Amino acid sequence: MQQTLLIYNTLTRKKEPFKPLHAPNVGMYVCGPTVYGDPHLGHARPAITFDVVFRYLRHLGYKVRYVRNITDVGHLEHDADEGDDKIAKKARLEQLEPMEVAQYYTNRYHKAMEALNVLPPSIEPHASGHIIEQQQLVKEILDNGFAYESNGSIYFDVNKYNERYGYGILSGRNLENVINASRELDGVGEKHNQADFALWKKAQPEHIMRWPSEWSDGFPGWHCECTAMGRKYLGAHFDIHGGGMDLIFPHHECEIAQAVASQGDQMVKYWMHNNMITINGQKMGKSLGNFITLEQFFTGDSPTLTQAFSPMTIRFFILSAHYRGTVDFSNDALKASEKGLERLLDGIADLGRITVGKESDAATHQLVTELRQKCYDAMNDDFQTPVVISLLFEACHQVNILLDHKATISSADFDELSQTMRLFAFDLLGLRPEKGNSSSAREEAFGQVVDMVLELRAKAKAAKDWATSDQIRDALSAAGFEVKDTKDGVTWKLNK
């Protein structure tokens, strides 16, 4: 039924058919958080994006090893090679051990991911637990002549690498542009060239995170961890490397250079990048101080927010845009997502109220028979989740028509409709009913009774007994049931 899965490859700048290196096995590595603060909306987007990729690849029958790292050492301020380690700085401020900081915020990240219904990865390695692998990577690059020692630190020689292989193939930046961007630092520091980046940094006396090496007591450069851990758990060549678009340069560009310099060829076949979440057109992030934590979204405890938003509203908000498009945060956009999610979950819950007949009318049969393939077509076109959501909304519209007895559906078509809506909404998009939604157990228990009462109201309306019709509606409202007369028929939900 499904056609070929197409994935946009940042490296080639085009959509390509997905052909795993070792099918049915798939290796996927995604850059995880640097754990020195609470997770925010910017962290949610790559987590949800690649959670959907993970879910869909497994649904297609692939055996996916999904590696998502925890950065707990080596990520210096401003993504640079100088300054404080982000976690060490936080530890000094709070008078804690660095690993206390890392563990605390790792736990907070996991809690937020669970709330967002993000599946845990197959392996979640920590940078600090793979110092030996990173030192081995540095040694290989040194032995191959693409790095040099300077005062106990090791730097990648971008110029020498560029002459042999070409630097900038992922980001499209040529070396001249990179050099010009940092010309004001010419002649300063330990580097031969300001485009060079640290593979190993000698620790200054005040630096509290350090490990012994043959070069100095120090710590690995930020870019080393993903190359070393990706190779350890997925091999020298694997299928997908993902992360936010802001990591294309310098992080992922440097990863490619390290891999090629150490083993002679590239490790990754498909590079995937989700776009950023912006607030007033500016990237949302901890370094810019304009972020809203996920806990603040869930509780509403932020001056930027007009109300609390549930984890599934956040997930729906992110999936309502294609992963390669920008998403601009606003309260209005989140409120629209809240209503959209409610509409979708109500539609799926209302499947249980449909009367199944002997056969389907033509329009219903056509929608049902085309729905699954259209959803697959959207997912196979580089994970077009907004299209899937719009198709599910069309299905919800048809559910309302069926509830109003303006259409009929056979048992086979009903099963197909129900299975397709649940497959794509719950299993693949990862949405789930929440407390207070009409799909909760309490409302289902009242469902048959409410439907019977609404049948009586419909008969009263047909007889133009408006007083009885209004009386039934008002009585249901007083009991907490919201009844709406729409163009597609009557709908109801239990307000809690």
N, C-alpha and C positions, 0 to 999 in steps of 0.2 A: 504493500500500500504506500509506504513512505518513499519519497524520492531521496536523492543524495543530500546529505547534510552539508550546507555551505557555511564556512566560517571566514569572517574578515580577518586576514592576516596583516597585522601592522607592518611586518617586515616587507611584504610585497605590495602593500597598499591595494589589495583587491580581495574579493571573495574567492575562496578556493574550496574544492571538494575535500571533505574531511576523510583522509585515508590514514589510519593509524599505522605507526611503524611496525607494530607487532600485534595486529588484531588477533583475538578480540580484546587484548590488553591495551589499556590506555593509561599513559602517565601524564598527570596534570599537576603543575606547581603554581601556587598563587602566593604572592607576597602578602603576608599577614601584618598585624599591627606592631608598632613600636610601643611597648607597654609602659608608658610613663604618665598616663592620664586616662580619664574615662573615655570610653568609645563614643564617638559622635556620629552625626548623620553621614559624614564623609566616609566613615569606616563601614557603615551599613551597606553602601552601594556596591563595592566590590564583593563583599561577603554574600549578598543576595544574588548578584549577577552570576557569580561562579557557583553558587549553590544550585541555581537553575541549570547551568551547564552540566554540573555533576549529576543532578537528577535525570536530565534528559539523556545523557550518554548512557547511564545505567539502564534507563528505560529501553533504549535501543538495543540493549543486550551486551554492551561492552563491560568488561571488568576493569573498573576505574580505580587506580591508586591515586588518591588526591592528597597532595602534600601542601600544607599551609603553615608557614613558619611563624614563630614568635621572635621578634627582634628584642633582645634584652641586653645587648652590648654592642658598642661600635658605631651606633648612629649618632653622630655629633650634631651640634646645633646648626641649623640652616643647611643641612645635608652636605656640609663642607668637610674638609680635612683638618680643620683647626677648631678650637673651642671645646666646650664641655660636652661630655657624653650626656645625652638627654636624661637617661635613667640615673646616672651618678649625680647629676645636678639636683634632680628631684630628691634623691636620697640624702644629700647634704642639707637641703632645705628642711626636710622633715625629720632629720636625725635618725635615719633608718639605714639598715643594710641595703645595698642596691637590689639584692635578690628579694628582699621584703617588698620593695616597691614593685618590682617586676611581677612577683607572685600575686600581689593584691590587685593590680590592674589587669593581669591575665584572667583572674577569677571574675572580675567585673565584665571583661570582654565576653567571656564564656556565658555569663548570665544573660547579657544582652542578646547574644547570638541565639541562645535557646528561646528567648522571648520572641525573636523574629522568625523562629522556626527554621533556622539555618542548620543544616545537618553538620555534625562534626566531621572534619577531614579524616582520611585514613591514617595519616601520620601528622603530628604537629611538633616538629623539632624546634628546639631553642638554639639560638646562635651560641649562647654560652656553653652549651653542651657539645659543641662541635668545633672547638678550638683546634684540635689536632688535625681535623680534615681541612680546616682553613689554612693552617700552617703548611700542610702538604701542598695545597693549591699554590700558595705563594712560592714555595720551593720549586715547583714545576715551572712556573712562569720565569723565575730567576734563572733556572738551568737552561731554559730555551732562549734566554737573552732579551726578554721583553720587560725586564724590571731592573732596578738598581737600588743599592743601599745608600742611605744618606743619614749619618749621625744616629744609626740604630733603627731608623725607619726604612721601610721598603716601599718604593713608588713604582707604579706602572709607567713604562716609557711609551706614551701615546704616539710620539713622533716615529719611533722605530716600528711600532706596530702598524701605523698608518702607511708607512712605506711598503710594507709587506702585504697587508690584508685590506687596508682601507678602514678608517674609523668614521663612524657616523651613519652606518647603513640603516639603522633602525629609526633614528630621529630625523635623518636627512640633513643633519648639521655637518658641514665639512670642518676640518681641523683649523683652517684659517679663521673661520667665524668663532670657534671656541677660544682660540688664542686671543683674538681681538677683544672678546668679551671680558677677558681677565688681564688685559695688557697693563692695567694700573698696578698690578702686583709684580711686574717683571723685575727680576733681580732680587726678589725678597723671598726668604725662606729656604727650605731644603730642596725644593724641586728643581730639576733641570728645566722644566717647562711648566707653566702654570696650568696647562691642560692635563698634566699628569695627575694621577689620583693614588691615594694611599691604599696599599695592600696590607701593611702592618705598620702600626704606629708605636714608637717608643713612648712609654708612659712617663709623664712628668711626675716629680715627687708627690704632688698633691692628687694625682689620679688614682682613685681607689679601686678601679677594676683593671687588673693586670694579670698576665700569665707569662711564664718563662718561655723563651725561644732562643734559638741559636743566634739571633740578631740582637735581641734586647728583651728586657721585661716590658711587655706592652700588650696590645690588643689588636684584633683584626680590623681592617677597614670595613665600612658598612657594606660595600658591594660584594665582599667575599662570601658572605654567609649563604646567599641563595645559590651561587654557583656550586659551592662545596656540598651543600645539603641536597640540592637537586640531583647532583651526580651520585651522591651516596644512596639515595632512596629510589631514584628513577633510572639511573644508568647514564652513560656518557651521551646518549641520544634519547630524547623523549618528546612527547607529542605537543603538549600545550603549556605555555607559561603565561600566566595572567597577572593583572594588577591594574591599578589606576593609571589613567593617561599621564598624570603628573610624574610617574616613575619612568616614562620612556627615556627621558634624559634628566640626570646622568645615570640613574641606577641601572636600568636595563641595557642601556648602551654599553656601560662598563661591564655588565655581566657577559654580554656577547664577546667583548674584547678579551676578558679573562678566560672564557671557555676556549676560544680559538687559540689564544697564546699558550694555553696549557696543554691542549690535546690536538691542536692542528685543524679542527673544524668546529662548526657550530653544534651546540647541544640541542637546541629547540627548533621544532618544525613550524609550529604555529604560535605567533605572539598575539595575545588578545588583550585589549585594554578598554576598560569602561571609562566613560567621560566623567567629569567632575560634577559635584553638586555646588551650586553657587548661591550666594545670598546677596541680593542687589548687584548681581553681575560679577561678584568677586568670589574666588574660590573659598569654600568653607574649609577651615583647617585650624588645628591647634596653634601652629606657628603664627597665624594671622590674628588669633584671638577673637574670631568672629563665629566660632562654632557653637552649636547647641548640642549638649550631650543627649544620648538616647534616653537616659533616665529622666532628663528634663522633659523630653517629648512625652514620655509615658506618664509623668506626674503633672505636667503643665507648669512646673515650677521654673519659669523663665520669663523675664519681662518682654522677650521677643514674641512669646506665644500668647494667644488669646484663650487657649484651652488645652487640655491634655489630649494626646492622640495615641491610640492603641498601637501596639507593635504591628498588628496586621494592617492597620491604616498606613503605617510607614512602609511596610513591604509592598502594599498595593500602589502607593505613591511612586515608589522607585520602579516597579515593573510597568507602570503606565507609560513610561517613556522607554524608547529603545536604549540599550545599554551604552551605545556609542554616541548618544545625543546628550546635550547638557540638560540638567534639571535645575531650575531656579526655585529655591525655597520661597514659599509665602504661606501665610495662614489660610488664605483663600484656596490655594492649591491643595492644601492638606484637607480642608473641609470638603472640597469637591471629591477628593479620594475617599474620605470617610463615607460620603453618600454613595459613591460608586461601589465601594466594597459592600456596603449594606444591601444595595440593590442586587449584587451578584449572589451574596450569601442567602438573601431572601429567596431569590429565584431557585437556587439549588434546594433549599429547605422546602419550598412549595411543590417540588416534584412529588413529595409524599401525599399531596392533596389532589393529584390529577386522577380523574376517572378514566380507566383504560377501557377501550372499546374493541370491537372485532377488527376494525381496519382504520387506517389513517387517511385523512383527507390529503389531497395532492400536495398542498403547500407544506403541510407538516412533514409528510414523508420526504419531500425534497430537502427540506432543511435538515432533517435528521440524517439522511443518507450522505449529505455533503459536509456536515459539520466536522466530523473527525478528520477527514482528509484536509479540509481547509485549515484546521488547527495545526496539523502536521506540516502542511506547506509553510505556514508562518514560522513555526519553530525551526524548520529546516533551512529557512532563509536567514541565517545568522541570528537566530533566537529573537524573532519579532514578537516579543511578549505583548506590546500594545495591540497588535492585530488579534492575538489570541483572546485578549480581554474583550475586544469589540465583538468578536464572534460569539463569545459566551453571553454578552449582553443581548445579542440577537436571539440566542436560545432562551434567555430569560423572558424576552418579549413574547416568544411563542408559548412559554409556560403560562403566562398570564392569559393569553387567548384560550388556551386549553382549559384553564380554571374557570373561565367565563362561558365555557361550553359553546364557544364560537368555532371550535375545530375539534377534530377527533384524532385519537392516536391508538395504534395497535399495541399489543403487548410487546412484540419484537422491537418496534420503533421506540417504545417507552424505555425498554431496557437499554437500547443503544444510546438514547438521549441522556439518560441518567448516568450511564457508565462514562460517556464522553465528557460530560460536564464535570463530573467528579475527578476523572483522570487528569484533565488539564488544570482545573482550578486548585485541586488539593495536592495531587501527587507530583505534578510537574511545576506549576507556579509556586507551590509550597504555601498556599493560603490555608487558613483553617478557621472554623467558626470560633467566635469569642463569646464570653459571657455577655448576656444582654442582647445577643443577636437572636433573630427569630428561629434559628436552627437549634436553639438550646433544648435540653431534654424537657424542661418544664412546659414550654410552649407546645411541643409535640404531644404531650399528654392531653392538652386541651384541644388539640387540632380538630379531632373528629366532632367534638361537641360544637365548636365554633362554626365549622362548616355546616352542620345541621341547622344551627340557628340562622346562618346567613341564607340558607336555602329557603327558610320560612320568610326571611325578609325579602328575598327575590320574588317569592309568590305574592307577598303583600304589595310590592311595587308593581308587579304585573297586573294586579287587580286594582291599581291606583289607590290603594289604601295607604296613603302617605303618612298618616298618623302612626299606624302600626310600624311601618318601615322606619320612621324616625325614632320611635320608641325603642325598637330593637337596637338600632345603632347607638343611641344614647346609653342604653343599659350596658352594652358591650364596652363603651368608652369608660363608663364609671367603674367597670371591673378591670380596666387597664388594657383593653384591646383597642387598638387604633384601626378603624375601618376606613378605607379610601375607595371611592368610586372613581375609576379611571376610564379612559377611552377603551382600554383593553378588557375591562371588567373590574370586579371588586377584588381588592387585596386587603390583607390584615396582618397585623403583627402585635406581639405582646410587648408593651413598654414596661421596662423594669427600672 
